[in-house]
Amino acid sequence: MALINVASREIQCKIVYYGTGYCGKTTNLQYIFSHAPQPARGELLSIATENERTLFFDFLPLDLGDIHGFRVRFHLYTVPGQVLYERTRVAVLGGADGIVYVADSSPEKLEENFQSLIELETNMRRMGNDLGRFPFVMQWNKRDLPNAVPEATLERYLNRRRVPAFPAAAVTGEGVFPTLRAICKAVMAGL
């Protein structure tokens, strides 16, 4: 739920990047951090260990200017994708205003993507949210792989809700900002 501070005329929205381990969630945030204008972004906080890319979450605040006299800030989070961190994913997902589901386009990850998406839907229902009526977009990441699963296959197996989906290669930045723009727009429309 967006936090609206009338006294300071500020709206804070939370966007969560969700997906399997090593699908590119952190890489998305790192690219946004390195390419967003300095005045618009805060510091990137990443809690990682030697063995895991994201232990708890990544956090990147983005200031997108004024809308109707209110300063709008988006707080971008990632969740750890490894299976054993389900409780952490639920905790980070709490209070989200929008979700980007990042799917790994590797053929061997198709089933894992599907299971992760089912988990996301289940977690949202447990929190009293219907993903079908929630600001939600998908990103087909790692499109630069020579054996990437065709986008039509990803659409058929993963995008049952027919939400906007964006091909991406987060390491090069392809598709990163179109995905971010789409989820920010969906969150703002929901407000």
N, C-alpha and C positions, 0 to 999 in steps of 0.2 A: 504494500500500500504506500503510495507516494506520501511523503511528509511535506505538508504545506505550512510554512511559517509566515503568517500574515504580517507580523510585526517587522520582520526583515525582508518581506516580499520575496521569498525564495521557495522554490519547489524542488525537492530532492526525490529522484526516481532511481530504483534499483533494477538493474538488468543483469541476469545471470546467464553465463555461457555454460551449457550443460552438454555432456557427451562422455564417451568412453575414454579410458586412459590413453594419452598420447595422440588424441585425434586432432589437436591443434587449438584448443581453447586458450592456453597460455600464449601460444604464438600469435593468436589474434590480438590479445591485449598488448603484447610487446610491440607489435606492428603499429597499433593505434597510438601507443605511448610515444614511439619514436617518430611518428609522422604527424601527430596532432600539433597545432600551433602551441608554443610554450605557454602563452597566457591562458589558454583554454584547458590545460590539463594540470592535474596534481601529480604527486609522486606515485610511481607504481610500487605497490607493496606486494611482495611475493614471498610466501613462506614455503620453502622447499628443503628437501634433504638430499643427500648424495644419491639415494636410490629412487626417489620419487620426484617428478617434476613439480607437482603441486601437492603439498601435504595438507593444507587446510583450504586456502583460497588465494586468488590474486585479486587485487583491488585497485581500480584506477578511476579516480573522479574526473569527470569531464564537464566543463562549464560551456553551455551552448548559447549563452546570451539571454536576452529578455523576450518573454512572450506575455503579452497583455499586462505589462508592468511588473511581472515576476521574473526573477532570475532563475533559470532552469539548470539544474546540475544532475547529470546522470552518473550513478555510481556503478561501475562495471565490475562484476565478480566472475570468477570461474569456480568450478567445483572440482575436487579430485575425482578422476574417472575410475580409479582402481576399485574393484568390487568390494573390498573390505572397508571402504570409507562411506558406506551408504548413509549412516547416521550423520556424518559430516555434510554430505550432499543435501540431506533434508534440512539441516540447520541453516546452510547457506541459502537454500531455496526459499526459506521462510521470509515473507515480506516482499517477495519479488514483484515488480510491476510489469516485467517483460522477460521472455526467455528466448535465447538463441540456442537451438539444438545444433551442435557441430557434429556432423557425421564424417567418419573416416572413409574415404573412397577406396581403400584397399580391399580386394576381393575377400581376403581372409577375415575382415572385420565386419562383413555384412550382418552376420548373425548376432555378433556382439552389439552392433549399432541397434538392431531391432530390440534386443533384450534391455538395453539402456533406455530406449524410448518407452518401452512398456513400464519400466521402473519410474521414469519421469511422470507418466500419466497416473500411475498408482499413487505416487507421492503427492501429486497435485490434488487428487481426489481426497486423500487423507487430510489435506489442509483445507478442504472445502472449496477448492477451485476446479473449474471445468476447463481443461486445456483448449477445448473447442471455442470457448468464449474469452480467451485470455490473449493478450498481445504475445504472439509466438511466431517466429520465423525459423527457417532451417538453412543450414549452410552445408553444401557438399564440398568438404575440404579435401585437399591433396589431389586436386584435379590434374596436377602436373605429373603424377605417377604414370609410367607407360602402360600399366595394366589396370588403370582405374576402372571401377565398375561404371558402366554407362549411366548417365544421369537419368535416363528413362527407367532403369532398373531401381535406382534409389527412390525415384518418385513413386513407383508402383509399390515397393515394399515398406517404405518409411514415411511417406507423406500422405497418409490416409485422409487427413483433414484438408488437404490441398491448400496449405498455407504458402506464402511466398518462400521460395527456395533460391539460393544463390550459389553458383559454382565458385569455388575459391581455391587459392593456393596461398595459405596464410604466410608461408615463408617468404614469398615475393610480394605479398600484399594484394594480389588479385582477389577481388570479391570482398575484401575485409570492410572497406568503407561503405559499399552498397548494402551489405548486411547490417552494419551499424545504423545507417540512415533509416533503413526499413523498420528496424525494431524501435528506434527512437520515435519515428513517426507513428507507429502503432501504439506505443505507450502514450504519447501525447493525445492521440485520438480517443484513447480510453479514459483520459482525465476529463 
